[in-house]
Every structure is written in structure tokens, then in C-alpha cells.
């Protein structure tokens, strides 16, 4: 009987394999790494795409933190409400 490899497969349909396009610093269609030389100046569209992805991931992380720490989330909401109440235009 052949032995199974000890490492995880990198098959595209494998749910365990990490998605290479979501890695920090990796952009779709760019072959250079985060510290590699850039082929040219970054366009506004690429910068907006990266910023949008970052903001989505940040919001997702905040939602996760709020779910796992409900007391802290409630206190943060109360503080934000108080801050908005005392803010003057």
C-alpha cells in the first residue's frame, strides 16, 4: 500500500490549502512579492482595490471580535454613543 504524503496538498479545490491570492502583499496579476521590485507605478485602481480589500478584512475582524467578546463590544458601543452625544459640530 503506498504511503500518504505528510504535507497538505495544494490542489485548488482543497479547503485546507491556503488561497495564495489573499496573502498579504499579493495582488492578483502581479508576479512580484511584497519586497520585490515593482514593474511600474501603482495605479489608482490597484490602490483602491487593495484598500477596499483591507477595509473588508478589518470590518470582518471587528465583527469576529465583537462576536467572541460581547461584553467588550457592548462597552465600546456605549462609549461611542457617549462620544457622539458630546460631539459638537
N, C-alpha and C positions, 0 to 999 in steps of 0.2 A: 504494500500500500504506500503510495507516495506521501511524503510529509508535507504538511501545510507550511507556508512561509510564516515567519514570526512577525513580519511587518504588515501594516494595513495596506490594502490595495488603493491605488489612485484612480480607480475607474470613475468615469464621470457620473454614473448613476449611484455610486456608493454613498450612502448617507453619512458614513463615518469620515470619509475623505474631506478635508477642508477645501472650500472653494477658493481657488487661487486669485480670482478677480476681486474678492472682498478683502484681501490682505492690505494692511495699512501701507500707503505709498504706491500701491499698484493701481494703475489706471487701465481701463480696457483699451487695447490697441497700442499700448506703449510697451516696448520691449526693455527699456532701461529700468533699473532698480531705483530705489529712493535716493541712493548716494551715487548713482551712475550719471554720466553726462547726459544732459537733455539734448534732444535733437534740434530743438529750436525754442523760441519763446513760447510760454504757455498762453493759450488763447483765453479770452474771457469765458467762452462757453465751457472749456475744460475746468476752469477755476470755479465757475458756478456749479457745475456737476459735482465736483469734489466737495464743495461747501454744502450743497444740498444733502449729499450722502452723509457727511459728518453730522449735520444737524439732525437728520433722521435717526442716526445711531445714538446720538446724545439724548434725544427725546425717548428712544426705546430704553436706554439705560436708566433714565429717570423714572419711567413708568415701572420698570422692574424693581428699582429700589423702593418706590412707593408701595408696591405690592408686598414686598418682603419685610418692610418696616412701616406698618400702618400708623403707629404712634408718631414716629418722626414725620411722616407725611402730613398728619393732621396738624401738628405743631407748626410745620412750615406753611401750611395753608393759612392758619390763624395769624402768623407773623406777616405774611404777605397781605392779608386783608387789612391788618392794622396799619401796615406801611402805606397802602393805597388810601386808607381813610385819612391819614395825617399828611398826605402829599398835597402841596398847594401848587396850582398852575401858575 
